Amino acid sequence: MEQTKTPIFDAVKRYIETGTIPFHVPGHKQGRGLPELAAYAGERVLEMDLTCMPGLDNICNPRDAIAEAEALAAKTFGADRAFFLVNGTTSGIQAMIMAVCHPGDKLIIPRNAHKSAVGGIIMSGANPVYIEPEIDTDFGISMGVSPEQVERAILQHPDAKAVFVINPNYYGTASDLSAIVEVAHRHGIPVIVDEAHGAHLAFSDELPLSAMESGADLAASSTHKLVGSMTQSSMLLLKEGLVSAERVKGVLNLTQTTSPSYLLLTSLDLARKQIALHGKELVSNTLELARWVKNELKTVEGIQLFGEGLAGRPGCHAFDPTKIILNVTGLGMSGYEVEHLLREEHRLQVELSDLYNVMFVITLGDTRETVQYLVNCIKSISKCNPLKNVVKYCPPLPEIPNMMVLPRDAFYSETKLVPLAEAAGEISAESIMAYPPGIPLICPGEIITQSVIDYVNILKQEQADLQGTEDKRINNIKVLKNAVAITKSEVREDVV
């Protein structure tokens, strides 16, 4: 019964219902100072845009409504503590890394980690020990890592302070997280988890185990992605033991805003209530819709479905079937081209496209009508495309470059700007990634290789959304001005 409570939502409603006249920020004063937005979005929405004050609690030191809401969330997701985030899961991932790593400390981490993890490594000064994930060459997708790889990395780097795991990754593949936790804990090392795409996992036996179910120590979870809260609202979940809750909160207070959006906090409160009371039913319906979509699409000419029979193969202990991933190279198109076609001709926006694939995420907000439209659009593209026997060539992902300088040192070093075409052999001071999925091809401190340059040029030709460099066109890149690289043995051994 306590999960029916909505402490933050109730506090916001109480404040509005009292008719209090605001002489506090925000300056729009319940929408009166921004009438055009109030007319479009509604006055009530802007009335809910409040700030920390008596009766509404304070996110930096929660004691009342926020504290109660976080306690309810911890119970819902099987954690000992939950911290509400309004800076997105990025802030949670970076807080996890900063909570367990001091400058120079080693962090065992898969190479296909999101760019937010690279930011956390730079801010903490951590020394990344990369594990190379398995690659599905048919789809060009990097997957998970094995417990054996993690143990090998720990044995080679017994002074590592934490193991970082993605559960599941952007494409829905999950490592054997329980076994990885067992290995790491046997060595006294905590496991921190990027669970941006796994907030729904605990509510169905058909899904991979969640981080908290697997015994992980910390997990940053994107409540907004799959559980229904508003964009930028997330949670950081903690199991007490190897990581101090006080340390985590101290790090969050360094980086999180002191002016949290109460719209976002309220949406977290309500999303937690909904998933706690109706999660199994909602996730079951979502899985049923995803199965129907895959059944409809598996015979469509020119496309291949990712995930069929994948669970149990190297790099994929389990798979999240709510991700619909189609390899479209058999249509003679890249994923970027299919994304453009769907958006411009069918008013349908995909979650992700890359050289090979397009991805659609089925969530608790979908209906039979929305997924039927998705299926109709894909069938229409297949029917209208005359190139179904022409497979578009997509090159393999480039090898992981050697890291010669710690990412933080590279980021803060004196740099020079060089044309990307002439940068082979230089040490990068920037990252380059396609977004989404936001997995860097090159990170600060790594040697730029010709294969990375060639791959970036292919992505540019396909009009991928490339990010990371100050040059928005990715024609130039900052490199270390005084490129005196320290030896790899001073930083880390080669990729595990």
N, C-alpha and C positions, 0 to 999 in steps of 0.2 A: 504493500500500500504506500510506503514512503516514496516509491518511484513515481507516484502520481504528482508529487510536489514539483513546483517550479519556482525556486526561491528568487532567482534574479528577475524572472518575468513578473512575479508578484510584486517585487520591490519597485520595478519600473512603473507598473500600473498604479500602485499606491501613490507614487510621487505625482503622476499625471492627474489622478483623480482628486487630489487635494486642491488643485487649481493654484499651486504655488507660482508666484510671479518671479521669473528668473532674472537675477542680477549676477549671473555667473556665465562662464563660457559653456557651450559654443555660442559665437556671436550672432548666429541667425535667430536666436531666441524663439525656439519652437516653430521655425519656418517663416516667421514674420519678416526676417531679414533676407530671405531668399524665396520670394513668392513664386517664381517660375518653377522651381523644383517642387515646392509645396503643392502647386496646382497639378503637377504631373504625377508625383509620387504619393501624394496624400499628406495632409497635415499631421495625422497620427504618427506616421513614420518619423517625421522630424521632431515631434514631441518626444519620441523615444530616444532621440539622439542626445544623451545626457553625459554627465561627467561624474567622476568620483566625488561623493559627498555623503553626509550622514544619511543612513537609511539605504544607501546604494552600495556600500562597502568600497574597498580600495584594492585593486588587483595587485598592488605591490606588497600589501600586508593584509590579506583577506581574513576577516573575522566573523562576518555575518552572512549576507546573501551569497556572495561569491564562494566563501568557504563551504557553506552548506551544499551549494550546487556542485562544487568540485568533489566533495565527499560522496555525493550520490553518483557522480560519473565514475569515480574509482570503483565503487561497488558494481556498477553496470558492466565495466570492462575488465573486471577481475584484477584490479591494481590495488596497491596499498595507498598510493597517493595519485591524484590527478591535478594537473595545472592547466587552466584554460589559457589559450593563446589567441591573440588577435593580430599577431604579426605573421600569421601563416605558419605552416609546418616548417618552413625554412628556419624560423627562429627556434623551433624545437630541436631540429637537427643540429643547429649550431650550438645551442645550449648543452645538448648531450655531449658533444665533443669537448666543449670548453669545461664541462663539469668533471671529465675524467682525464683530460690531458693538460699537462703544463708544457711550457715551451721546451721543445726537444724530445718530448715523450713520443714513443712509437704507438701508432694506431694501425691495427690490421684491418684492411678495408678492401672491398671489391673495387676493381677499376671502373665498373659501370655505375658507380655512385653518382647521385645527382649533384649539380653544381653547387647546391647549398652546402653539401659536405665539404667541397673544396674551400668554400668561404669559411666554414668552421675550422678547417685545418689551418688556414691563413691566420684567422683571429687567435687561435689557441697557440700557434707556433708548433703544432704537432708534426711529427715525422711520419708520413704515410708509408706503410708497408703494403703494397698492392697485391691482391690475389687476382689472378686472371680468371674471369668467369668462363664457363662453357659457352660456345657459340653455336647457334643453329644456323648452319650455312645456307640452308634452303630459304630461310626467311631473313637472314642477315641480322638476327636478334641475339644479343648477349643475354645470358640467363643467370643461373645461380652458381653458388660455390658449394663444394662438398665439405663434410666434416673432416675428411682426410686432409684436404688443402688447408683448412684452418689449423688443424693440429700440427701439420708440417710447418706452417708459418710461426706458430707459437714456439715450437722446438727450436727453430732458427732464430727467433727473437723472444726469448723468455722474459725479457724486460718490457714487453709490450704492455700498455696500460689498459687496453680494451680491444674488443673485436666488434667491428661495425658490420651489420647485416641488413640487407634489403628484403622486406617480407610483405607482399611479393614485390617483384620489380614492376616497372611500368607496364610491361607486356603480360603480367599475370603469372609468371613463373616463380615458384617459391623453393628455397633451399630447405634441407632437413634441419629446421631451426632448433628443434628439441635436441637433436644430436649435437649440433654446434654449441648450444648452451651447455650441454653436459661436458663436452670437451673443454670449453673455456673455463667453466667453474671448477673443473678438476685441477686446473692450474691457477685457480684463484683470480681469474681475469673476468671482469664484467662484460656482458654483451649488450650493446646498444643498437636499436633497430629503427631504421627508416621504414615506418609503416604508413607512409603517405597514402598508399593504395590498398590499405587493409583494415580500415575502420569497421568494416562489416563482417570480418572473418569469424568472430566469436559466435555468430548467430546462425550457423549452419554447419552440420557435420560434413557437408559436401564441399566445403571450402578448406584451404590450408589452415593449419592451426595459427592462432594469433600469437603475437609476441608474448603477451601475458600468460596465455595458456601454455606456452613453450618454456616458461620460466626465465625469460629475458629480464634484464635489470631496468632498462629504460626503453620506451618506444614513443616516437613522435608520430601522431596519427592525424590524418587529414579528415576530420569529421565532415568538413564541407564537401569533400569529393564524393563520398558514397553513403553518408548517413543523413544528409539533408540539411545541415546548418549552412549559414551563408558563407560565401567565398571569403577566405582569409581567416576563418575561425577554425581552430584545431585544438588538440589536446596533447599534453606530454604526460605519459603514464609511467609510474615508477613502482618497482618491487623493492621493498626495503632489504638491505643486506650489504651488498658490495658497493653501493653508491649512496651517498648521503643526500637525503631529501633537502636538508638545509643548504648544502652546496649547490644543488640544482636550483633552488629558489634564489640563492644569491646570484648565480649567473643570469637567471632570467631577469632579475631586477637591474642588471647592468645593461641589458639589450632591449627589453620590451618597452613599449610606450607607457608613459604615465597618464595618458589620456585615452583609455580604451573605449572602443565603440560599444555602447550598451545594446545596440542593435545586434552586433555580432555575439556578445555575451548572452543575450536573450535567445538567439538562435541556437547556441550551444546547449543552453538549458532545455529548450523545447525538443531539440533533436535527441538529446539524451533520454528525456522522458519517453519519446515515441519509440526509440529503438529498445529501451528497457521493457516497455509494456507490450510491444507488438513486433519486436525484431525478428523472431523466428518466422512469423507469417510473412512479413514484408520481404525478407531475404528469400524465402521459399518461392514467393511469387516472382521475384526478380530472376531467380535461377530458371524457373519454368519458362519465362519469356526468352531468356538467353538460349535455352535448349531449342525452343521453337524456331528462333532465328537461324541457328546453325543447321537445323534439319532442313529448313527451306533453302539455305544457301549452298549446302554441301554438293549439290549436283549442278550448280550454275557453271557454265562453261567459261574457262579463262581465269578462274580464281581458285585459290587453295586456302583452306581454313587452318589457322595455327591452333595447336593445342590438342588435336585429335590423337589420342594414344601417347601423349607427351609425358604424362606423369610416370615417374619411375626411371626415365632416361637420365643420363648424366646431366647435371645442371638443372634438373627439374624434379624435385621430390613430389611436388603437388602443383596444381594449376587452378587459377581462378577463372571459372567459365563465364563470369559476367563480362569478360573482355572478348569482344568479337574482333578478331584480327584476320584480315584478308590479304594474302599475297596476290598482287594484281599484275605481276610482270607478265603473266600469260595473256594479258590483254594488250601487251605491247606498250604499257604505260607504267610510269612510276607512281608511287603512292601520292606524291605531290600533285601530279596531274589529275589523279582521280579525286583528290580533295577539292581541287579547283573546279572540276566538272560538277561535283555534287553541290558545291556551294552556289555556283553561278547558274546552273540549269535546274537544280532541284530544291534550292533553299534548305539544304541539309548540311550541317557542320559536323565534321568528324572530330574525334578527340585528338588523334595524332596521325600524321603521315610521315613516311620516310621513303628511302629509295625503292623499297620493296612493297611496303604495306600501307594499309589504312586501318585505323582502329576505331571501334565504336564501343562506348561503355554503356551497358544496360544497368539501370539503377532502380531504386524504389520509386522514382518519379516517372518511370515509363509505364505505358499501357499497351494493350494489344494493338490499338490504333497507331501509336507511334512506331512500334517495331514493324508493323505491317507496311508502313510507309517506307521504312528503311529497306526492307526486303524488296519492295517494288522498285525502288531507285536502283539498287544493285542489279537487279534483273534487267532493268531498262538499259543500263550502261553496257552490260554484257551483250544484250541483243543488238544494240546499235553499233557496237564496235566491230569492225571488219578484221581486226588484227589479232584474233584470238590464237592463231598459230605462230605468232611472232613474239618470242620471249625477249623482253627488254633486258639487256645485260646490266647487272649491277655488281660493281667490284666488291671484293671482301673488305671488311673493316681493317684499317691499318693497325700494325702492331703497336703495343703500348710503348711510348718513347721512354728512354732512360731518364731518370730524375737525377740531376747533377747538383742542384741547389735546393734547399728546403723551400717549400712554397711561400712561406712568410718572408724569408730572406729575399727571394726573387721578387716578390710583390713590392717590397720596400727598397729594393736596390736602385741605383742610378741606371737609367735606361736610355735607349735611343730607339728611334722609329725607323724601321726598314720595310721595304716592299715585301709582302708575303712571298712573292715569287722568288725572292733572293734570300729567304730566311733560313734555308736548310743549313743545319750545323750550328745555328745560333741557339742560345738558351732563352726560352720564352719568359716574359714577365707577365703574360696574360693567358687567359683560357680562350678556347674556341669550341663552341658546341652548337648543334642544331637544337632548336627549342620548339616544341617538345621533341625528345624526352629530356633534354638538358644534361646529357652525359658528355663530359668534355673529351674532345679528341686530343687536345694538348692542354696541359696545366702549367701554371707558373713553376719555373725551376726545371722544366724538362727540355731536352734537346729537340728542336723542330726537325722533323725528317721530311724527305721529299715525298714519301708516301702519304703523310698527313696533308701536305700542301696539295698533292694531287686529289686527295679525297675531298678536301674543302672546295676545290675548284669544281668538282663534279656536283657537289651540293649546291654551289652557287648557280651552276647551269640549270639545275632543277628548281631554282628559286626557293630553296629551303630558307627558313627563318634562322639565320645564323646570328649568334650573339657571342659576347665575351670580350671583344676588343673595343678600345675607345673609338676606333675607326668603324663607323656603322656599316660600311660597305665591305669590311674585312679585306681591303686591299693592302693594308699595312698592319704591322704588328709590333708591339714594343718588345724589345729584347734587352738583355743585360748589356750595359755599355762596356763594362770591364769584365769580359767573359772569361774569368779565371774560375773554371769549374772545380769544385772540390771532388775528390774521388768518390765513387759509389760506396766504397767501404765505410766512408765517413758518414754517409747518409743512410743507406740501406743496401742489402743485397738485391740481386735481380728479382724480378716479379716472381712470386711464388706460384 
